Amino acid sequence: MKKGLDAYKLKLIAVVFMILDHFYSFLSYQTHESLNWPELPWWTPLTTRFVFPLFIYLMIDGFYHTRSRVKYLLRLITAALIMWAGTSIIYLYFDKSYFSKYSFISFLVDYNMFTMLGLMFAFIWCLDNIKRKNHIILNVLLTLIVLAASVFAGGLILYLPIPFIIWLFYGRKTKQCIGIFVYSMIYLMFTVSSYYSLAASESLFDFLCMNGEWALFTVIPFILAYNGERGKNTKFSKYFFYFIYPVHFWIIFIARFILEK
């Protein structure tokens, strides 16, 4: 067994912080107002910004090790559709008025990491085919379609440089980490610039906490700790994330609706 953390352990860490992030975003205020629970601090999101890029990193690693890329992509698509259906049903039961403002299609991109990961998987697959000079014209067209779809997929276009960097320097952790850090610093400069251009009323620190995507570089220690091993390999470990992601979100949504009544 190599030193460091395997993919399974990294996913477990990511899941814990993912739940913390979503609890903070969707339920912290409600539990504070209704149940008098302590409200999580403003800086909580900064501790969880590593989660999404870590899932991206592990997905791309899986892209190179999976026996079937088609089945991998189909799993992501299936999970996205299940997530969409479940969230739509919950909103239909608790808040039908939502659909007078937004389309049912919105849940394919809102609160649906599977859609984002699926688009990123397709993006990397197209780039890899272009690199290998495999059906270049077709894959260029598909890449443009994915880029267009990413504009509407929950701000995914802002995250696409992350999978591109990880793919471009696959197998070279130092360059991956440098690339992610540079992109994060560019994002930070734009965020700070936005703060001053908008003349925001809150402090710069609070603004950076509320717009914390610049902190994507916090994934770097986890990338460096990854030992390249899959870790626990069972049906449970394979499908655990596909189960926990929608279920924890649905529980949070239902709890929020109940507390807001």
Residue pairs with C-beta under 8 A, 6 or more apart in sequence:
1 229
2 227
2 228
2 229
3 227
4 225
4 226
4 227
5 13
5 222
5 225
5 226
5 227
6 226
6 227
6 229
6 230
6 231
6 232
7 58
7 61
7 62
7 226
7 229
7 230
7 231
8 230
8 231
8 232
8 233
8 237
9 231
10 54
10 58
10 222
10 225
10 226
11 55
11 58
11 240
11 241
13 222
14 50
14 51
14 54
14 55
15 240
15 241
15 244
17 47
17 48
17 50
17 51
18 48
18 51
18 245
18 248
19 248
20 40
20 44
20 47
20 48
21 44
21 45
21 48
21 51
22 248
22 249
22 252
23 40
23 252
24 40
24 44
24 45
24 48
25 45
26 252
26 253
26 256
27 252
27 255
27 256
27 259
28 39
28 40
28 44
29 39
30 255
30 256
30 259
30 260
31 37
31 259
32 38
32 39
33 259
34 259
35 259
42 205
42 206
42 209
42 210
43 205
43 209
44 209
45 209
45 210
45 212
45 215
46 208
46 209
46 212
46 215
46 218
47 218
49 212
49 213
49 215
49 216
49 218
49 219
50 215
50 216
50 218
50 219
50 222
52 113
52 116
52 159
52 216
53 159
53 162
53 180
53 216
53 219
54 219
54 222
54 223
55 113
55 117
55 241
56 117
56 120
56 159
56 162
56 163
56 166
57 166
57 219
57 222
57 223
57 226
59 117
59 120
59 121
59 163
60 124
60 163
60 166
60 167
60 170
61 226
61 228
62 72
63 69
63 72
63 121
63 124
63 125
63 128
64 170
65 230
66 72
69 121
69 125
72 121
73 118
73 121
73 122
73 125
75 242
76 114
76 117
76 118
76 121
77 114
77 118
79 114
79 242
79 245
79 246
80 108
80 112
80 114
80 115
80 118
82 246
83 107
83 111
83 112
83 114
83 115
83 245
83 246
83 249
84 107
84 108
84 112
84 115
86 246
86 250
87 107
87 111
87 112
87 246
87 249
87 250
87 253
88 104
88 107
90 250
90 253
90 254
90 257
91 98
91 99
91 107
91 253
92 99
94 253
94 254
94 257
95 257
108 115
109 115
109 116
109 152
109 153
109 154
109 156
110 154
111 249
112 154
113 245
114 242
114 245
115 153
115 154
116 153
116 154
116 156
116 159
119 146
119 149
119 150
119 153
119 156
120 156
120 159
120 160
120 163
122 142
122 146
123 143
123 146
123 147
123 150
123 160
123 163
123 164
124 163
124 167
126 139
126 140
126 142
126 143
126 146
127 139
127 143
127 164
127 167
128 167
129 135
129 136
129 139
130 136
130 139
130 140
130 143
147 157
147 160
150 156
150 157
150 160
151 157
158 187
158 213
159 213
161 183
162 180
162 183
162 216
165 176
165 179
165 180
165 183
166 176
166 180
168 179
169 175
169 176
169 179
170 176
173 223
173 224
176 223
177 220
177 223
177 224
180 216
180 217
180 219
180 220
180 223
181 217
181 220
183 216
184 214
184 215
184 216
184 217
185 214
185 217
187 213
187 214
187 216
188 208
188 214
190 214
191 207
191 208
191 211
191 213
191 214
192 204
192 208
194 211
195 204
195 207
195 208
200 207
202 210
208 214
231 237
